[in-house]
Amino acid sequence: MAVRLGLGLPQASQYDIGRDVPDVAREAERIGYESLWVFERALFPEPATQGLYGMEGVPWPDTYRNVAEPLVTLTLAVAATERARLGTSVLVAPLHGPFQLARMLGTLDAASGGRVVAGFGTGWSLDEYAAAGVAPFAERGQVLDEVLDVCRAVWGPDPVSFDGHLTKMASAVVGPKPARPIPILLPAFSKKSLTRLVERGDGWHPIASGAEQLAAQWRQVKDFAAEKGRTRPIETVVRVNLTYTAKAYDGADRRPFQGSVDQIVTDLAAHAEIGLDEFFFEFGDAARNAAELKDLAAELYEAARAAGI
């Protein structure tokens, strides 16, 4: 049942990004965490023009009001760590120009000695797409596909040439190259995204929402991969959005990973039985500062390992 464990880095407004990101990254690696993660939220529309995840009437959480840029955050963690993988969960790829995104990730991987993991998604915020100005929301799948193509080209051997919708290169030397092929993680919510994952991705990146549901989703991924004739293993990294409470949550409506450290570890044990590779914890607004985040991260890690996870 042993799995790799990771931790989300501090990106919200309660943190001093320049000081706290290296501090938390260094301490997390010392504790034993094997990966460190960032997410992307580019802006906070006010007044709201769209509900959370596009669902009408669902408010955006206040933690989205001030989220540090993900690749800058990972860059701050690079020099503070030596072993931990550095992942994006996720970059909203179509908000970025494909060539510049490939360059940034390649440089970051070279600087870290081959520790970057690129989790890509298409996002859902119409306001973010309008602000980024790369492509319309309706073209998000097409742009993600081009990002994948451009990354493979830019990270590969020189000279690089490419003729896409957004990216045009006749023939060029593009460096520095990644220290090794950067693994690309993709979610799979639909037949189209499942096809993209199986045919083009290195790993599957779901969100934990209950052990039975996650196990069913994983079976679907494996069955579809077999149907498509994929023989290469699919890496798995599961994002765990915690709702931490100091005391045990005793309501009948308790959701997976809601409650005390003991309750979270019990849920993690059930999820770990599925046979997935890695889980990482996102504490959200549970910590008021970096000191509290480090304490919570240490308590959870030690409890999980003590439980044989």
N, C-alpha and C positions, 0 to 999 in steps of 0.2 A: 504493500500500500504506500510505499515511500514515493513522494512526489517532490518536484522542485517547488519552492515557494518564492514569491516576489512581493514587492511593495510599491505602491504608487508614491511618487515624489510630491513634495509640497509645491502647489502652484497657485493657491488661492490668496485672497487679500490679507489674511491674518499672518502671512509669512513674509519675512524679509528674504526675497528670492536669492539675492546675491550671497547672503550669509547662510540661509537655512538649507538651500538645496545641497551645497557641498557637505554641510554638516550632517544632514539626514542621510545622504547617500553613503557617506563614509561609515556612519554608525550602523546603517542597515547591513552593509557588507560585513562589518565586524560581527554583528549578531548572527549572521549566517544566511541572510537572504541572497538568493542566487540571481535575482533580476530586479531592475528598477524601471518604473514605467511612468509615462506622461500621457495626457490626453489633450485634445484640442477643442477649445470653445473660443471663437474669434471675437464675439461681441455679445452684448445683452440688449436686445431691442426694448426701448421704453418710450411710449407704452407698447405693450406686447402686440405684435402683429400676427402671431402664430403660437399655438400651444406647444408644450414640450413634446418632442418627437413628432410634431405635426398634429397632435391630438387636440382638438378644439376644447378650450376652456381649462386645460391643464397648465398651471403656471410653471415657469422656469424656476429652478431652485436659486436662491440668492448666491450660492457658491459659484454660479456661472457669471456673476457680475464682474469678476476681475480674475481672469485665468491667464497665467504667464504663458508666453509662446512656447510650444512644446520642444522645438529643436534647440532653442536657446537654453531651456531648462536642462535638457539632456547634455548639452555642451558643458554646463556648469558641473554636472555630475561626472564627466569623463575624467578630469584631472584628479578628482577626489577618490576615485576607485581604481581597482586593479583587475578584478575578476568578474564582477556582476555584469550580466547582460543588460543592455540599455534599450528598452522597447517603447514603441508608440502604440497606444491603445485608446483611440486610434488617431492617426492623421486623417483628416478629411481631405483626401488626395486631390479632388477636383478644385479645391480652393487655391491650389498651388500650380504655378507653371511647371509642367513635367520636367523640363530640362534642369531648371534651378533646383527642384526638389531632389532629383537624382544626384546632382552635384553635391548638395548639402549632406545627404545621407552617405554618399561615398566618402566624402572628406571626414565626416564624423566617425565612420567605421575605421578609416585609416588611422585617425588620431587615437582611437580607443583600442587599437590592436585587434580588431575583428570581433566587436561585442554588440553591434547594433542589430536589432530585430525590428523590421518595418511592418507594423500593423496598419493596414489601409482600410478606409471605409468611404462611403459616398455622402454621409451626413444627411441632414433633413431640414436645416434652417434656410429658408428662402432669403432671409436678411443677410446671412453670411455669404451666400452665393452672389447676391447683388453687390455687396461691399468688395468682395475679392476681385470681381470683374474678369475672371479667367474664362468662364463659359457659363451659359445658362443652366439652371437647375435641371431642365429637361434633358440636358446632354451629359448628366453626371456619370452614367455608366460608360458612355463612350470615352469620356475623359479619363476615368479610372483605368480603362483598358490601355489608353495611350500612355498613361503614367507607368504601367507595368512594362510596356514595350520599351519606353525610353530608358527606364531604369536598367533593364537587362542589357540594352545597347551601350549605355554610358558606362556601366560597371564592367563591361566586357572588353575584349581586346581592341586596340587602336589599329587603323583609323576607324572612327565611328561615323556612320552615315545613317540618316533617318529622314523619312518623308511622311509626316503625319498631318493630322488636322491642325494641331497647334504648333508642332515642332518640325523645323526644317533644318537639316544639316547635310551638306554635300559630302564633306569628308574632313574629319578633324581629329586631332589628338585631344583627349579629355582626361584630365587627372586632377588630383590623385585617385587611384583606383581603391576600392575597398580592400581590406586585408584578406577577405575571403568572400564568396558569394553571400550577400545579405539575405537572410531568410525573409520571405514575405508572408505575413499572416493575413487571412481574409475571413470575414464572417460569412455566414450562409443562411440567409433568411428566406430565400425564394429559389425557384428552379434556376433562374438566371445566375444568381450569385453562387449557388451550389455548383453550377457548371464552371463558373470562373475559378472557384476554389480548387476543384478537382483537376481541371485542365491546366491551371496556370499558377496556383499558389503552392507555397511550401508547407503552410500550416493553417489549421482551423482556429479561429479566435472567437469563441462564444462568450456569453455572459451567463453566470450561474443563476438559475432561476428555479432550482429544485432538482434533486438528484434524479427522480424518475424522468422528468422532462429532458434533462441534459443527456441522460443515457439514451433516450429515444432519438434525440437529435444526432447523437454520435453514431448510432446504428444507421440512421438515414445517410449520413456522410459516408460511412464505410461501404454501405450497400451501393450507393451511387458511384463511388470510386471503383468498386469491383465491376459494376455494369459498364463503366467507361474504359475498363482495362488498365487502370492505373496500378502500377506495381510499386512505385516509390512510396515510402512511408509518409504519412501525414502527421506532422508535429501538431501538438495540441497545447494551447495556452488559454486558460479560462480566467476571465475577469470576474472578481468577486466584489460587488458593491456592498460594503458592510453598512448596517444600521446599528452601530454599537451603543449599548447602554451599560452603565457601570453595574447596575443590578440586573438580575435575570428578568427577562420579559415574560410575564405569565399570562398574557392575553391569549384568547383562543384564536385570534387573528394573526398570530406571529408568523412572519414570513421567513423563508430561508435566509440565514445569516443576519437575523435581527436578534439583538439581545446581548448578553454578557459574553465574555471570552469563552467560558465553558460551553455555552450554547452554540457559539460560532464554530468551535472546534468539533462539537458533535455533528453539526451540519457538514463541515469539511470532511469528516471521516466518511460520511455517507457518499459524498461526491467523489472522494478519492477512490472508492471501490469500483468506480466505472472503468478505471484503467487509463486515465488521461495523464499527460506528462507534467503539467505545471499549472499552478493556481497563483494568482497575485491579488493582493488585498488593496482596495481603495477605501480609505477611512472617511472620505468626504469631509464633512464639517465637524466630525467627532472631536478633533483636537483643536484647542484654542491657539496653540503655538507649537514650535518645533520640539520643545522639550516634552510636551505631552504626546506628540506623535511618536517620538522615539521610545517613550515609555510603553505606549500601547503596542507598538510594533514588536518590542522585545517580549512583552507579556504574551502576545498571541503566538509568536514564533516558538517560544519555549514551551507553551502549552500544547501546541500542535505536535512538536517533536516528541514531547513526553508521552503523548497519546499514540505514538508509533506511526504518525503520519509523515 
